[in-house]
């Protein structure tokens, strides 16, 4: 893991939403679960869909391309636990969301 780098502002990530950001050249999806922010790879393991553009319901993100679903806390695919997105540590510093990639 690298150092924590500012990825976004809390004011740009409303509760219950997802957002795609680029951190150190890597696409990351951020998720705001009632003020707690999680980060995973942005790329769906199925066919590369953009998870940051998916629908977030509770702690589950649904890929907008083919409806694959992942738990944003763990990165696990809901249908096949052997498939797992990379997850990244998140720090909140004031209004800044920082991610270590």
N, C-alpha and C positions, 0 to 999 in steps of 0.2 A: 504494500500500500504506500501511496505517496503522502505528501502533506495535504492538509485540508486547504481547499481552494474555493473561493466564492463561486457558486454555481448559479444563484438566483437570489431574489429578495422574497421574504415571506409575503410581502404585499402583492407579489405577482403570482402567488400559488394559494388560491382560496381553499378552505377546508373542503374535502371531498373531490378535489380535482387532481389531475396529473399534468405534467409539463415535460417537454423534452429540452434538455440543455446539453451543451458541449463542455466537457471538463478535460483539460489537457489533451484535446483532440479526440476524445472518446464521447460518443453519444450515450447519455444517461437519461433515464426517466425518473422524475421526482414525483412523489405522491404525498399529499397532505391528508393525514387521517386525524381530523380534529386537533390540529396543531402539532402533531408528531409527524415528522417528515422522514420518509424512507426513500432509498435510491437503489435502482437495479439497472442492468443493461437495458437499453432502449429497444433492442432488436429481439423480436419474438423468435423462439427456437424453431418454429414451424417453417415459415417462409420469409422471415425477415421483416415482418410488419412492425410499424412504429408504436410501441406500447405507450409512449407518452401521449399519443393521440387517442388512446382507447378509453373505454368507459370504466370508471372506478366506482365500485359498489362495496362499501365496507372496506375490507382489506384485500379485495380481489380486483385485479385489472383484467379486462377482456380486450384482446387484440382486435383492432378494428378490421383487419383483413379477413380472418377465418375463425374468429371467436375462441381462440385458445385462451385459457384462463390461468392466471398465476396469483399466488399469495404474495403481496408486495413486501410483507415482513420477512419472509423466508426465501423468496424466489422460486418456490416449488410450483410445478405445474399441477393443477388440481386433478387431472385425469391420470397422470403418470409421474409419481413422486421421484422417479429416477431422472427426470428432466428438471433441471434447475438453472434459473438465471443467476448470474453473478450479482451479489448485493454489495453495497458500499456503505461505509460508516458515514453518518451525517452529524454535523454540529450546527447548532443555531447560535449565532453571535449577534445579538441585537435583532436587526431586521435581515441579516445576511444568513442564507443557507449555504453552508460549506460542506463539500464532499471530498473524501480522500479516495483517489482512484489509483 
